[in-house]
Amino acid sequence: MSKRIRVDDRVYERLESAKRDDESFNDTVERLIDDPSFRDLQDVFSDAQISEMRAAIEETSHNTNQ
C-alpha cells in the first residue's frame, strides 16, 4: 500500500539532488533514513584514498592475528 506525502519545494529539491540515477524517490528516502553505509562514502574518497584505507585495514588485521 502506498501513501502520499507533501513536502515543500526546498525539501523536494534536496531529495531530487540526493536521488541516484538508478533509484526511485522511495529508494532515495529509504536510503537516507537508514543507517549510514559505506556505499554512501563512494563519492567522498578518491580511489587512491580507498586503496590506502584497505591496505591499512589489512595490515591491522594481519598484525592482530599474529
PDB file of N, H, CA, C and O in Angstrom:
ATOM      1  N   MET A   1       0.844  -1.179   0.000  1.00  0.00           N
ATOM      2  CA  MET A   1       0.000   0.000   0.000  1.00  0.00           C
ATOM      3  C   MET A   1       0.887   1.239   0.000  1.00  0.00           C
ATOM      4  O   MET A   1       1.842   1.326   0.772  1.00  0.00           O
ATOM      5  N   SER A   2       0.578   2.168  -0.844  1.00  0.00           N
ATOM      6  H   SER A   2      -0.198   2.097  -1.471  1.00  0.00           H
ATOM      7  CA  SER A   2       1.387   3.380  -0.898  1.00  0.00           C
ATOM      8  C   SER A   2       0.636   4.532  -0.238  1.00  0.00           C
ATOM      9  O   SER A   2      -0.591   4.528  -0.137  1.00  0.00           O
ATOM     10  N   LYS A   3       1.398   5.498   0.200  1.00  0.00           N
ATOM     11  H   LYS A   3       2.395   5.501   0.119  1.00  0.00           H
ATOM     12  CA  LYS A   3       0.863   6.709   0.834  1.00  0.00           C
ATOM     13  C   LYS A   3       1.441   7.913   0.115  1.00  0.00           C
ATOM     14  O   LYS A   3       2.535   7.844  -0.445  1.00  0.00           O
ATOM     15  N   ARG A   4       0.735   8.973   0.129  1.00  0.00           N
ATOM     16  H   ARG A   4      -0.154   9.028   0.585  1.00  0.00           H
ATOM     17  CA  ARG A   4       1.244  10.229  -0.424  1.00  0.00           C
ATOM     18  C   ARG A   4       1.669  11.134   0.712  1.00  0.00           C
ATOM     19  O   ARG A   4       1.028  11.188   1.762  1.00  0.00           O
ATOM     20  N   ILE A   5       2.749  11.835   0.486  1.00  0.00           N
ATOM     21  H   ILE A   5       3.270  11.792  -0.366  1.00  0.00           H
ATOM     22  CA  ILE A   5       3.190  12.826   1.466  1.00  0.00           C
ATOM     23  C   ILE A   5       3.437  14.134   0.737  1.00  0.00           C
ATOM     24  O   ILE A   5       3.720  14.150  -0.461  1.00  0.00           O
ATOM     25  N   ARG A   6       3.329  15.205   1.458  1.00  0.00           N
ATOM     26  H   ARG A   6       3.099  15.192   2.431  1.00  0.00           H
ATOM     27  CA  ARG A   6       3.628  16.527   0.897  1.00  0.00           C
ATOM     28  C   ARG A   6       4.945  17.016   1.464  1.00  0.00           C
ATOM     29  O   ARG A   6       5.209  16.904   2.661  1.00  0.00           O
ATOM     30  N   VAL A   7       5.749  17.551   0.594  1.00  0.00           N
ATOM     31  H   VAL A   7       5.534  17.642  -0.378  1.00  0.00           H
ATOM     32  CA  VAL A   7       6.982  18.201   1.022  1.00  0.00           C
ATOM     33  C   VAL A   7       7.045  19.539   0.312  1.00  0.00           C
ATOM     34  O   VAL A   7       6.542  19.687  -0.802  1.00  0.00           O
ATOM     35  N   ASP A   8       7.667  20.514   0.964  1.00  0.00           N
ATOM     36  H   ASP A   8       8.076  20.393   1.869  1.00  0.00           H
ATOM     37  CA  ASP A   8       7.758  21.797   0.286  1.00  0.00           C
ATOM     38  C   ASP A   8       8.860  21.736  -0.782  1.00  0.00           C
ATOM     39  O   ASP A   8       9.645  20.788  -0.825  1.00  0.00           O
ATOM     40  N   ASP A   9       8.904  22.738  -1.619  1.00  0.00           N
ATOM     41  H   ASP A   9       8.266  23.508  -1.583  1.00  0.00           H
ATOM     42  CA  ASP A   9       9.817  22.751  -2.762  1.00  0.00           C
ATOM     43  C   ASP A   9      11.271  22.569  -2.353  1.00  0.00           C
ATOM     44  O   ASP A   9      12.028  21.881  -3.037  1.00  0.00           O
ATOM     45  N   ARG A  10      11.661  23.176  -1.249  1.00  0.00           N
ATOM     46  H   ARG A  10      11.045  23.735  -0.693  1.00  0.00           H
ATOM     47  CA  ARG A  10      13.047  23.078  -0.786  1.00  0.00           C
ATOM     48  C   ARG A  10      13.405  21.624  -0.466  1.00  0.00           C
ATOM     49  O   ARG A  10      14.478  21.150  -0.838  1.00  0.00           O
ATOM     50  N   VAL A  11      12.514  20.927   0.218  1.00  0.00           N
ATOM     51  H   VAL A  11      11.642  21.312   0.521  1.00  0.00           H
ATOM     52  CA  VAL A  11      12.754  19.531   0.575  1.00  0.00           C
ATOM     53  C   VAL A  11      12.760  18.666  -0.685  1.00  0.00           C
ATOM     54  O   VAL A  11      13.597  17.774  -0.821  1.00  0.00           O
ATOM     55  N   TYR A  12      11.840  18.924  -1.592  1.00  0.00           N
ATOM     56  H   TYR A  12      11.160  19.648  -1.481  1.00  0.00           H
ATOM     57  CA  TYR A  12      11.796  18.165  -2.847  1.00  0.00           C
ATOM     58  C   TYR A  12      13.103  18.317  -3.614  1.00  0.00           C
ATOM     59  O   TYR A  12      13.649  17.337  -4.121  1.00  0.00           O
ATOM     60  N   GLU A  13      13.599  19.535  -3.697  1.00  0.00           N
ATOM     61  H   GLU A  13      13.155  20.331  -3.285  1.00  0.00           H
ATOM     62  CA  GLU A  13      14.858  19.786  -4.412  1.00  0.00           C
ATOM     63  C   GLU A  13      16.019  19.049  -3.759  1.00  0.00           C
ATOM     64  O   GLU A  13      16.891  18.526  -4.454  1.00  0.00           O
ATOM     65  N   ARG A  14      16.039  19.002  -2.424  1.00  0.00           N
ATOM     66  H   ARG A  14      15.331  19.427  -1.860  1.00  0.00           H
ATOM     67  CA  ARG A  14      17.100  18.266  -1.732  1.00  0.00           C
ATOM     68  C   ARG A  14      17.000  16.771  -1.998  1.00  0.00           C
ATOM     69  O   ARG A  14      18.014  16.107  -2.213  1.00  0.00           O
ATOM     70  N   LEU A  15      15.781  16.241  -1.984  1.00  0.00           N
ATOM     71  H   LEU A  15      14.957  16.781  -1.810  1.00  0.00           H
ATOM     72  CA  LEU A  15      15.593  14.828  -2.304  1.00  0.00           C
ATOM     73  C   LEU A  15      16.002  14.531  -3.745  1.00  0.00           C
ATOM     74  O   LEU A  15      16.662  13.531  -4.026  1.00  0.00           O
ATOM     75  N   GLU A  16      15.603  15.402  -4.631  1.00  0.00           N
ATOM     76  H   GLU A  16      15.066  16.214  -4.403  1.00  0.00           H
ATOM     77  CA  GLU A  16      15.929  15.215  -6.040  1.00  0.00           C
ATOM     78  C   GLU A  16      17.443  15.236  -6.267  1.00  0.00           C
ATOM     79  O   GLU A  16      17.959  14.475  -7.085  1.00  0.00           O
ATOM     80  N   SER A  17      18.144  16.096  -5.554  1.00  0.00           N
ATOM     81  H   SER A  17      17.725  16.715  -4.889  1.00  0.00           H
ATOM     82  CA  SER A  17      19.598  16.159  -5.726  1.00  0.00           C
ATOM     83  C   SER A  17      20.293  14.954  -5.079  1.00  0.00           C
ATOM     84  O   SER A  17      21.385  14.572  -5.498  1.00  0.00           O
ATOM     85  N   ALA A  18      19.662  14.353  -4.057  1.00  0.00           N
ATOM     86  H   ALA A  18      18.774  14.663  -3.717  1.00  0.00           H
ATOM     87  CA  ALA A  18      20.239  13.177  -3.409  1.00  0.00           C
ATOM     88  C   ALA A  18      19.908  11.894  -4.162  1.00  0.00           C
ATOM     89  O   ALA A  18      20.546  10.863  -3.947  1.00  0.00           O
ATOM     90  N   LYS A  19      18.919  11.953  -5.039  1.00  0.00           N
ATOM     91  H   LYS A  19      18.400  12.790  -5.213  1.00  0.00           H
ATOM     92  CA  LYS A  19      18.449  10.767  -5.764  1.00  0.00           C
ATOM     93  C   LYS A  19      19.492  10.330  -6.778  1.00  0.00           C
ATOM     94  O   LYS A  19      20.002  11.132  -7.561  1.00  0.00           O
ATOM     95  N   ARG A  20      19.797   9.039  -6.745  1.00  0.00           N
ATOM     96  H   ARG A  20      19.382   8.388  -6.110  1.00  0.00           H
ATOM     97  CA  ARG A  20      20.735   8.470  -7.704  1.00  0.00           C
ATOM     98  C   ARG A  20      19.976   8.079  -8.967  1.00  0.00           C
ATOM     99  O   ARG A  20      18.763   7.868  -8.932  1.00  0.00           O
ATOM    100  N   ASP A  21      20.696   7.983 -10.081  1.00  0.00           N
ATOM    101  H   ASP A  21      21.681   8.155 -10.109  1.00  0.00           H
ATOM    102  CA  ASP A  21      20.054   7.684 -11.360  1.00  0.00           C
ATOM    103  C   ASP A  21      19.257   6.393 -11.349  1.00  0.00           C
ATOM    104  O   ASP A  21      18.228   6.294 -12.018  1.00  0.00           O
ATOM    105  N   ASP A  22      19.714   5.412 -10.605  1.00  0.00           N
ATOM    106  H   ASP A  22      20.550   5.493 -10.062  1.00  0.00           H
ATOM    107  CA  ASP A  22      19.057   4.103 -10.593  1.00  0.00           C
ATOM    108  C   ASP A  22      18.031   3.958  -9.469  1.00  0.00           C
ATOM    109  O   ASP A  22      17.563   2.850  -9.205  1.00  0.00           O
ATOM    110  N   GLU A  23      17.674   5.061  -8.802  1.00  0.00           N
ATOM    111  H   GLU A  23      18.054   5.961  -9.017  1.00  0.00           H
ATOM    112  CA  GLU A  23      16.765   4.999  -7.662  1.00  0.00           C
ATOM    113  C   GLU A  23      15.427   5.657  -7.969  1.00  0.00           C
ATOM    114  O   GLU A  23      15.336   6.599  -8.757  1.00  0.00           O
ATOM    115  N   SER A  24      14.402   5.134  -7.324  1.00  0.00           N
ATOM    116  H   SER A  24      14.476   4.370  -6.684  1.00  0.00           H
ATOM    117  CA  SER A  24      13.119   5.830  -7.268  1.00  0.00           C
ATOM    118  C   SER A  24      13.198   6.806  -6.085  1.00  0.00           C
ATOM    119  O   SER A  24      14.141   6.750  -5.295  1.00  0.00           O
ATOM    120  N   PHE A  25      12.224   7.684  -5.969  1.00  0.00           N
ATOM    121  H   PHE A  25      11.459   7.730  -6.611  1.00  0.00           H
ATOM    122  CA  PHE A  25      12.214   8.568  -4.803  1.00  0.00           C
ATOM    123  C   PHE A  25      12.038   7.747  -3.523  1.00  0.00           C
ATOM    124  O   PHE A  25      12.608   8.087  -2.487  1.00  0.00           O
ATOM    125  N   ASN A  26      11.263   6.686  -3.589  1.00  0.00           N
ATOM    126  H   ASN A  26      10.799   6.410  -4.431  1.00  0.00           H
ATOM    127  CA  ASN A  26      11.097   5.809  -2.432  1.00  0.00           C
ATOM    128  C   ASN A  26      12.443   5.231  -2.003  1.00  0.00           C
ATOM    129  O   ASN A  26      12.770   5.218  -0.816  1.00  0.00           O
ATOM    130  N   ASP A  27      13.226   4.750  -2.979  1.00  0.00           N
ATOM    131  H   ASP A  27      12.961   4.760  -3.943  1.00  0.00           H
ATOM    132  CA  ASP A  27      14.549   4.205  -2.673  1.00  0.00           C
ATOM    133  C   ASP A  27      15.439   5.265  -2.028  1.00  0.00           C
ATOM    134  O   ASP A  27      16.179   4.979  -1.087  1.00  0.00           O
ATOM    135  N   THR A  28      15.358   6.473  -2.536  1.00  0.00           N
ATOM    136  H   THR A  28      14.757   6.705  -3.301  1.00  0.00           H
ATOM    137  CA  THR A  28      16.176   7.566  -2.008  1.00  0.00           C
ATOM    138  C   THR A  28      15.825   7.863  -0.563  1.00  0.00           C
ATOM    139  O   THR A  28      16.711   7.976   0.285  1.00  0.00           O
ATOM    140  N   VAL A  29      14.548   7.989  -0.281  1.00  0.00           N
ATOM    141  H   VAL A  29      13.828   7.898  -0.969  1.00  0.00           H
ATOM    142  CA  VAL A  29      14.110   8.272   1.091  1.00  0.00           C
ATOM    143  C   VAL A  29      14.534   7.142   2.012  1.00  0.00           C
ATOM    144  O   VAL A  29      15.027   7.387   3.113  1.00  0.00           O
ATOM    145  N   GLU A  30      14.345   5.911   1.570  1.00  0.00           N
ATOM    146  H   GLU A  30      13.945   5.712   0.675  1.00  0.00           H
ATOM    147  CA  GLU A  30      14.723   4.763   2.402  1.00  0.00           C
ATOM    148  C   GLU A  30      16.226   4.767   2.690  1.00  0.00           C
ATOM    149  O   GLU A  30      16.642   4.523   3.823  1.00  0.00           O
ATOM    150  N   ARG A  31      17.036   5.043   1.672  1.00  0.00           N
ATOM    151  H   ARG A  31      16.698   5.242   0.752  1.00  0.00           H
ATOM    152  CA  ARG A  31      18.487   5.089   1.864  1.00  0.00           C
ATOM    153  C   ARG A  31      18.862   6.189   2.851  1.00  0.00           C
ATOM    154  O   ARG A  31      19.721   5.992   3.710  1.00  0.00           O
ATOM    155  N   LEU A  32      18.228   7.327   2.729  1.00  0.00           N
ATOM    156  H   LEU A  32      17.530   7.488   2.031  1.00  0.00           H
ATOM    157  CA  LEU A  32      18.582   8.465   3.574  1.00  0.00           C
ATOM    158  C   LEU A  32      18.164   8.284   5.027  1.00  0.00           C
ATOM    159  O   LEU A  32      18.795   8.846   5.922  1.00  0.00           O
ATOM    160  N   ILE A  33      17.122   7.516   5.273  1.00  0.00           N
ATOM    161  H   ILE A  33      16.610   7.060   4.545  1.00  0.00           H
ATOM    162  CA  ILE A  33      16.690   7.342   6.663  1.00  0.00           C
ATOM    163  C   ILE A  33      17.271   6.093   7.299  1.00  0.00           C
ATOM    164  O   ILE A  33      17.197   5.930   8.517  1.00  0.00           O
ATOM    165  N   ASP A  34      17.855   5.197   6.487  1.00  0.00           N
ATOM    166  H   ASP A  34      17.915   5.329   5.497  1.00  0.00           H
ATOM    167  CA  ASP A  34      18.520   4.018   7.036  1.00  0.00           C
ATOM    168  C   ASP A  34      19.854   4.414   7.648  1.00  0.00           C
ATOM    169  O   ASP A  34      20.325   5.541   7.496  1.00  0.00           O
ATOM    170  N   ASP A  35      20.445   3.454   8.342  1.00  0.00           N
ATOM    171  H   ASP A  35      20.062   2.538   8.465  1.00  0.00           H
ATOM    172  CA  ASP A  35      21.770   3.676   8.897  1.00  0.00           C
ATOM    173  C   ASP A  35      22.756   3.962   7.764  1.00  0.00           C
ATOM    174  O   ASP A  35      22.593   3.461   6.652  1.00  0.00           O
ATOM    175  N   PRO A  36      23.765   4.760   8.051  1.00  0.00           N
ATOM    176  CA  PRO A  36      24.764   5.054   7.018  1.00  0.00           C
ATOM    177  C   PRO A  36      25.443   3.774   6.532  1.00  0.00           C
ATOM    178  O   PRO A  36      25.579   2.807   7.281  1.00  0.00           O
ATOM    179  N   SER A  37      25.861   3.785   5.277  1.00  0.00           N
ATOM    180  H   SER A  37      25.750   4.571   4.669  1.00  0.00           H
ATOM    181  CA  SER A  37      26.559   2.629   4.734  1.00  0.00           C
ATOM    182  C   SER A  37      27.842   3.099   4.050  1.00  0.00           C
ATOM    183  O   SER A  37      27.992   4.273   3.710  1.00  0.00           O
ATOM    184  N   PHE A  38      28.753   2.160   3.859  1.00  0.00           N
ATOM    185  H   PHE A  38      28.631   1.207   4.134  1.00  0.00           H
ATOM    186  CA  PHE A  38      29.995   2.504   3.173  1.00  0.00           C
ATOM    187  C   PHE A  38      29.724   2.974   1.751  1.00  0.00           C
ATOM    188  O   PHE A  38      30.483   3.775   1.207  1.00  0.00           O
ATOM    189  N   ARG A  39      28.650   2.482   1.147  1.00  0.00           N
ATOM    190  H   ARG A  39      28.033   1.831   1.589  1.00  0.00           H
ATOM    191  CA  ARG A  39      28.316   2.909  -0.218  1.00  0.00           C
ATOM    192  C   ARG A  39      28.088   4.418  -0.282  1.00  0.00           C
ATOM    193  O   ARG A  39      28.364   5.053  -1.300  1.00  0.00           O
ATOM    194  N   ASP A  40      27.583   4.986   0.812  1.00  0.00           N
ATOM    195  H   ASP A  40      27.359   4.470   1.639  1.00  0.00           H
ATOM    196  CA  ASP A  40      27.336   6.416   0.846  1.00  0.00           C
ATOM    197  C   ASP A  40      28.626   7.228   0.777  1.00  0.00           C
ATOM    198  O   ASP A  40      28.600   8.419   0.469  1.00  0.00           O
ATOM    199  N   LEU A  41      29.736   6.587   1.060  1.00  0.00           N
ATOM    200  H   LEU A  41      29.756   5.619   1.311  1.00  0.00           H
ATOM    201  CA  LEU A  41      31.024   7.282   1.053  1.00  0.00           C
ATOM    202  C   LEU A  41      31.733   7.204  -0.294  1.00  0.00           C
ATOM    203  O   LEU A  41      32.826   7.750  -0.443  1.00  0.00           O
ATOM    204  N   GLN A  42      31.128   6.533  -1.282  1.00  0.00           N
ATOM    205  H   GLN A  42      30.240   6.090  -1.161  1.00  0.00           H
ATOM    206  CA  GLN A  42      31.800   6.313  -2.556  1.00  0.00           C
ATOM    207  C   GLN A  42      32.179   7.608  -3.263  1.00  0.00           C
ATOM    208  O   GLN A  42      33.152   7.635  -4.016  1.00  0.00           O
ATOM    209  N   ASP A  43      31.440   8.664  -3.038  1.00  0.00           N
ATOM    210  H   ASP A  43      30.649   8.642  -2.427  1.00  0.00           H
ATOM    211  CA  ASP A  43      31.758   9.928  -3.684  1.00  0.00           C
ATOM    212  C   ASP A  43      32.613  10.833  -2.810  1.00  0.00           C
ATOM    213  O   ASP A  43      32.980  11.933  -3.224  1.00  0.00           O
ATOM    214  N   VAL A  44      32.932  10.377  -1.607  1.00  0.00           N
ATOM    215  H   VAL A  44      32.634   9.483  -1.271  1.00  0.00           H
ATOM    216  CA  VAL A  44      33.686  11.193  -0.664  1.00  0.00           C
ATOM    217  C   VAL A  44      35.193  10.986  -0.828  1.00  0.00           C
ATOM    218  O   VAL A  44      35.974  11.934  -0.761  1.00  0.00           O
ATOM    219  N   PHE A  45      35.582   9.731  -1.044  1.00  0.00           N
ATOM    220  H   PHE A  45      34.947   8.960  -1.099  1.00  0.00           H
ATOM    221  CA  PHE A  45      37.003   9.396  -1.110  1.00  0.00           C
ATOM    222  C   PHE A  45      37.427   9.058  -2.533  1.00  0.00           C
ATOM    223  O   PHE A  45      36.645   8.524  -3.319  1.00  0.00           O
ATOM    224  N   SER A  46      38.664   9.374  -2.846  1.00  0.00           N
ATOM    225  H   SER A  46      39.299   9.808  -2.207  1.00  0.00           H
ATOM    226  CA  SER A  46      39.221   9.009  -4.144  1.00  0.00           C
ATOM    227  C   SER A  46      39.604   7.532  -4.135  1.00  0.00           C
ATOM    228  O   SER A  46      39.680   6.912  -3.075  1.00  0.00           O
ATOM    229  N   ASP A  47      39.844   6.972  -5.317  1.00  0.00           N
ATOM    230  H   ASP A  47      39.782   7.476  -6.179  1.00  0.00           H
ATOM    231  CA  ASP A  47      40.275   5.573  -5.407  1.00  0.00           C
ATOM    232  C   ASP A  47      41.580   5.353  -4.650  1.00  0.00           C
ATOM    233  O   ASP A  47      41.765   4.315  -4.014  1.00  0.00           O
ATOM    234  N   ALA A  48      42.482   6.325  -4.716  1.00  0.00           N
ATOM    235  H   ALA A  48      42.333   7.169  -5.233  1.00  0.00           H
ATOM    236  CA  ALA A  48      43.764   6.206  -4.009  1.00  0.00           C
ATOM    237  C   ALA A  48      43.539   6.164  -2.499  1.00  0.00           C
ATOM    238  O   ALA A  48      44.175   5.375  -1.801  1.00  0.00           O
ATOM    239  N   GLN A  49      42.646   7.001  -1.994  1.00  0.00           N
ATOM    240  H   GLN A  49      42.130   7.642  -2.561  1.00  0.00           H
ATOM    241  CA  GLN A  49      42.361   7.013  -0.562  1.00  0.00           C
ATOM    242  C   GLN A  49      41.731   5.691  -0.126  1.00  0.00           C
ATOM    243  O   GLN A  49      42.044   5.171   0.945  1.00  0.00           O
ATOM    244  N   ILE A  50      40.845   5.156  -0.958  1.00  0.00           N
ATOM    245  H   ILE A  50      40.590   5.579  -1.827  1.00  0.00           H
ATOM    246  CA  ILE A  50      40.210   3.879  -0.638  1.00  0.00           C
ATOM    247  C   ILE A  50      41.262   2.778  -0.587  1.00  0.00           C
ATOM    248  O   ILE A  50      41.228   1.930   0.305  1.00  0.00           O
ATOM    249  N   SER A  51      42.190   2.782  -1.528  1.00  0.00           N
ATOM    250  H   SER A  51      42.218   3.470  -2.253  1.00  0.00           H
ATOM    251  CA  SER A  51      43.263   1.783  -1.539  1.00  0.00           C
ATOM    252  C   SER A  51      44.119   1.888  -0.285  1.00  0.00           C
ATOM    253  O   SER A  51      44.492   0.871   0.299  1.00  0.00           O
ATOM    254  N   GLU A  52      44.433   3.109   0.133  1.00  0.00           N
ATOM    255  H   GLU A  52      44.131   3.936  -0.341  1.00  0.00           H
ATOM    256  CA  GLU A  52      45.219   3.315   1.348  1.00  0.00           C
ATOM    257  C   GLU A  52      44.473   2.786   2.577  1.00  0.00           C
ATOM    258  O   GLU A  52      45.073   2.157   3.450  1.00  0.00           O
ATOM    259  N   MET A  53      43.178   3.041   2.639  1.00  0.00           N
ATOM    260  H   MET A  53      42.691   3.551   1.930  1.00  0.00           H
ATOM    261  CA  MET A  53      42.383   2.565   3.778  1.00  0.00           C
ATOM    262  C   MET A  53      42.331   1.041   3.797  1.00  0.00           C
ATOM    263  O   MET A  53      42.473   0.425   4.852  1.00  0.00           O
ATOM    264  N   ARG A  54      42.126   0.435   2.629  1.00  0.00           N
ATOM    265  H   ARG A  54      42.011   0.936   1.771  1.00  0.00           H
ATOM    266  CA  ARG A  54      42.101  -1.032   2.564  1.00  0.00           C
ATOM    267  C   ARG A  54      43.429  -1.619   3.031  1.00  0.00           C
ATOM    268  O   ARG A  54      43.457  -2.589   3.789  1.00  0.00           O
ATOM    269  N   ALA A  55      44.523  -1.026   2.575  1.00  0.00           N
ATOM    270  H   ALA A  55      44.501  -0.238   1.959  1.00  0.00           H
ATOM    271  CA  ALA A  55      45.849  -1.516   2.970  1.00  0.00           C
ATOM    272  C   ALA A  55      46.033  -1.389   4.478  1.00  0.00           C
ATOM    273  O   ALA A  55      46.561  -2.299   5.116  1.00  0.00           O
ATOM    274  N   ALA A  56      45.606  -0.282   5.042  1.00  0.00           N
ATOM    275  H   ALA A  56      45.177   0.457   4.524  1.00  0.00           H
ATOM    276  CA  ALA A  56      45.736  -0.080   6.487  1.00  0.00           C
ATOM    277  C   ALA A  56      44.888  -1.092   7.259  1.00  0.00           C
ATOM    278  O   ALA A  56      45.322  -1.611   8.288  1.00  0.00           O
ATOM    279  N   ILE A  57      43.687  -1.372   6.767  1.00  0.00           N
ATOM    280  H   ILE A  57      43.334  -0.951   5.931  1.00  0.00           H
ATOM    281  CA  ILE A  57      42.820  -2.348   7.430  1.00  0.00           C
ATOM    282  C   ILE A  57      43.440  -3.732   7.358  1.00  0.00           C
ATOM    283  O   ILE A  57      43.467  -4.464   8.348  1.00  0.00           O
ATOM    284  N   GLU A  58      43.939  -4.085   6.182  1.00  0.00           N
ATOM    285  H   GLU A  58      43.917  -3.490   5.378  1.00  0.00           H
ATOM    286  CA  GLU A  58      44.577  -5.402   6.023  1.00  0.00           C
ATOM    287  C   GLU A  58      45.804  -5.534   6.917  1.00  0.00           C
ATOM    288  O   GLU A  58      46.017  -6.579   7.532  1.00  0.00           O
ATOM    289  N   GLU A  59      46.610  -4.481   6.991  1.00  0.00           N
ATOM    290  H   GLU A  59      46.437  -3.632   6.491  1.00  0.00           H
ATOM    291  CA  GLU A  59      47.814  -4.505   7.839  1.00  0.00           C
ATOM    292  C   GLU A  59      47.432  -4.668   9.298  1.00  0.00           C
ATOM    293  O   GLU A  59      48.035  -5.466  10.017  1.00  0.00           O
ATOM    294  N   THR A  60      46.447  -3.926   9.734  1.00  0.00           N
ATOM    295  H   THR A  60      45.958  -3.278   9.150  1.00  0.00           H
ATOM    296  CA  THR A  60      45.989  -4.019  11.125  1.00  0.00           C
ATOM    297  C   THR A  60      45.446  -5.410  11.416  1.00  0.00           C
ATOM    298  O   THR A  60      45.721  -5.985  12.469  1.00  0.00           O
ATOM    299  N   SER A  61      44.676  -5.946  10.478  1.00  0.00           N
ATOM    300  H   SER A  61      44.452  -5.478   9.623  1.00  0.00           H
ATOM    301  CA  SER A  61      44.126  -7.288  10.652  1.00  0.00           C
ATOM    302  C   SER A  61      45.239  -8.312  10.711  1.00  0.00           C
ATOM    303  O   SER A  61      45.191  -9.230  11.529  1.00  0.00           O
ATOM    304  N   HIS A  62      46.241  -8.170   9.857  1.00  0.00           N
ATOM    305  H   HIS A  62      46.280  -7.424   9.192  1.00  0.00           H
ATOM    306  CA  HIS A  62      47.375  -9.095   9.844  1.00  0.00           C
ATOM    307  C   HIS A  62      48.153  -9.024  11.162  1.00  0.00           C
ATOM    308  O   HIS A  62      48.523 -10.058  11.717  1.00  0.00           O
ATOM    309  N   ASN A  63      48.401  -7.820  11.659  1.00  0.00           N
ATOM    310  H   ASN A  63      48.100  -6.980  11.208  1.00  0.00           H
ATOM    311  CA  ASN A  63      49.143  -7.628  12.910  1.00  0.00           C
ATOM    312  C   ASN A  63      48.360  -8.150  14.118  1.00  0.00           C
ATOM    313  O   ASN A  63      48.954  -8.641  15.077  1.00  0.00           O
ATOM    314  N   THR A  64      47.061  -8.047  14.074  1.00  0.00           N
ATOM    315  H   THR A  64      46.578  -7.648  13.294  1.00  0.00           H
ATOM    316  CA  THR A  64      46.221  -8.506  15.179  1.00  0.00           C
ATOM    317  C   THR A  64      46.185 -10.021  15.247  1.00  0.00           C
ATOM    318  O   THR A  64      46.086 -10.592  16.333  1.00  0.00           O
ATOM    319  N   ASN A  65      46.265 -10.677  14.098  1.00  0.00           N
ATOM    320  H   ASN A  65      46.346 -10.214  13.216  1.00  0.00           H
ATOM    321  CA  ASN A  65      46.183 -12.140  14.049  1.00  0.00           C
ATOM    322  C   ASN A  65      47.495 -12.829  14.350  1.00  0.00           C
ATOM    323  O   ASN A  65      47.541 -14.059  14.365  1.00  0.00           O
ATOM    324  N   GLN A  66      48.555 -12.094  14.590  1.00  0.00           N
ATOM    325  H   GLN A  66      48.518 -11.094  14.578  1.00  0.00           H
ATOM    326  CA  GLN A  66      49.856 -12.720  14.868  1.00  0.00           C
ATOM    327  C   GLN A  66      50.016 -13.031  16.330  1.00  0.00           C
ATOM    328  O   GLN A  66      51.050 -13.560  16.739  1.00  0.00           O
TER     329      GLN A  66
END
